[in-house]
């Protein structure tokens, strides 16, 4: 936590410089989050440098400071800020530090902590977006006459398509399904990896002894399927 006696006018002035720049790019909730982490990091450095001594790399590895700088990078990435703009904020942040009392190793460590947090935040944001896309795109409709229709849509990564197919398989085991229809009409960006996962529904259906039909198969998806090694498309039942 930021020591109370570090909440000085000097710290506040430093933060105002960062806030002015960040305010051009971030929405208010993200800006408040950033201010919290920036304040913690800047405040600790001002506290440590008050007696004019050299700030050590060991101090920068302390839990509070590490968490503050890591949190800055992480929350910037989660807010959707680009790497270029995040780097600009980092440069402004470093300029505010008591550099005369810090070694080059200490400055490099701060940058490393920032980008470590940014990388983690970026990964978390990507996973959340993929989860949202997956939830929106996996539409499985079970019709009254025992026909299950799977609509794949949007920009789904191969891993997400694989999850959808696995979920479909679990549903088929629980239901009395007579036929499966897979609609690829709204699925974007054909490539061999997505095609391999999308057409794997047929293998699942065959294991369960259920007829499977694909519809909305564009030329792009046909080409992608061939690139995936599914050369004999005639074995797949298709409705155009």
N, C-alpha and C positions, 0 to 999 in steps of 0.2 A: 504493500500500500504506500501511497505518497505521504511522507511525513508532513504533519500539519505546518511546521515552520518552513517548509520548502515552498508553500503556496505564496510566493512573493510576487511583487509587481513585475519583476524581471521575467518570471516564468509566464505570467499572464501576457506580457508583451510578446514573448516568443510564440506563444500559442496563437495570438491574434494574427501573426504573419502566416502561419500554417492554415488557420481557419479561413482567412481571406481567399487563399488559393483553393483549398479543398471545397469551399462553399460554391465555387463555380462548377464543380463536377458532381457533388454528392447531394442526395436528398437529406432532409433534416434528421431522420432517425439514424442514418449512417454517419452523419456529421457529428451528432452527439456521441455516438459510440467511439468515433475516432478521437474526439477531444478528450475522452476519458483515458484512452491508452496513451496518447501523446503527452497529456499532462503528467501521467505517472512516470513516463520515461524521462522527460525533461526535468521534472521536479527532483527526481533522485540524483540526476547528474549535477544539478545546481547544489544540492545538499552535500554531495561528496566533494565538490570542488571548492567549497567555501574557504577552507583553510589554505588554499593554494597548492595542495599536494597533487601528485600525479595519480590519475584514476587508473586502476589496474584492470587487466582483463578478467581477473578473478571476480572483481566486484560486478563486472558486466555480466558474468555468468550466474549471478545471484538470482534466486527464484523470482523476486519482484520485478527486477529490471528486465530479465529475459522474457517474462510473461507479458510485460508492457510492450516491448518492441515487437515481439512475436504477434501480439494482439493487434498492433497497428497494421502489419502486413496482411494478417488473416482477414480482418474486417474490411480492408480496402478491396481485397479480392472478392469477398462475399458480396460486396456492394455492386460488383460488376465493373469496377474501374479497370481500365486497360493497364497493361504492364508499363507502357510508356509514361502514362500520367502518374502511376504509382511511383515510378522511378524519379519523376520530377519532385513529388512530395518528399521522397526520401532524401533527395539532394538538399532541399530546403531545410529539412529536419537536421541533417548532419551539419549544415552551416550554423545552426543555432547552438551547437554543442560547444563546450569549453575545450576546443581543439588543442589549445596550447598546453593543456594538462592531460592530454590523451596521446597515447602512442598510435602509430599507423596500424599496429596490430589490433588495438582496441576499436578503431574506426572500422576496420575490415570486419571485425566480429559483429558490430552493430548492423552493418549492411547484410551480413550473412544471416543474422537472426531475423531481420526484416523479410528477406526473400524466402526464408524457410517458412515463415508464417504466411506469406503471400501464396506460396505454392500449396500449402495445406488448405487455405481458404478457397483457392481456385478449384482444387480437387473436390472440396465439399460442395461448392456451388454447382460444378458439373454433375456430380452425382444427384443432387437435388433436382436439377433440370431434367436429367435423364429419367428420374423417377416420375416427375410430373408428366413428361412426354409419354412415358410407358403407360401411366394410368389413363391418360386421355386417349391414347391410340389403341389400346387393346380392348376392342369392343367385341365381345362374344355374345351372340344372340342365340338363344335356344328356342326354336320354333315348336309349336304344339305337335307337329307331326313327326318329331324325332330328328329334325334337321338342325344342325348346329352351324352357324355362319360366323366366321372369323374375319373381321375387318382390320387390316393392317394399314395404318395411315401415318402421314407425316415423315419426319426425318428420324428414323429409328436406327440406332447402332446395332450391329449383329448380335451383341450380347443381350440387348433388350428384346430383340425378336426371339432369341433362344428362350428367354424367360417367359415370353408370351406363349410359345409353343409348349413349354413345359407345363404352364398353368392350364392350357387347353387339354393336355393329356390327362392331368389330374381330374378335370371336369368330366372327361369322356368316361373315365373309369367309374364315376359315380352315377352317370346318367345312362338311360336307355337310348343311345344315339344310333340312328339308321344311316345317316349320311352327313358328311362334313363339306362345307363350301368355304374356300379361302379366297377372299377378295383382295387383290393387290392393286386395284385401280388408283387408290390414293396414297400408296406407299412411294416415297420419294427416293431419289438418288440410287438407281440400280447399280449394283456392283456384285462381283462374284461371292463376296462374303455374306452380304444380305440375302442374296438369292439362295445360297446354300442353307441358310437358316429358315427362310420362308418356305422353301419347298420340302424341308424336313418334316412338315406336317404330314406329308404323304406317307413317310416311313412309320410315323406314329399310328396313323390310321390303319396301315396294312397290318401292323402287329396286333391291333385290336379287331381286325377283320371288318373295318368300316370303310365303305367307299368314300373317296375324297375327290372333290372337283375344285379346280382353280379357275377363277374368272378375273377379268381386268388385267390379263397378262399382256403387257405391251411388248413391242419389239425390243425395247431396252431391257426388259426383264428376261426375255428369251435369250438375248445375247449374254446377259450376266449369268444366266443359268448354264449356258454352254461353257463360259469361262470357268465356272465352278466345277466343271467336269460332268455336268448332267447332260451329256451329249444326246441321249435318246429321250427327247421330250415327249415322244409319242406314248410313253408309258404313263404319263401324267394326264389324267382326264381334265380337259379344259372346256370352259364355256365362255365364249367371247361376247 
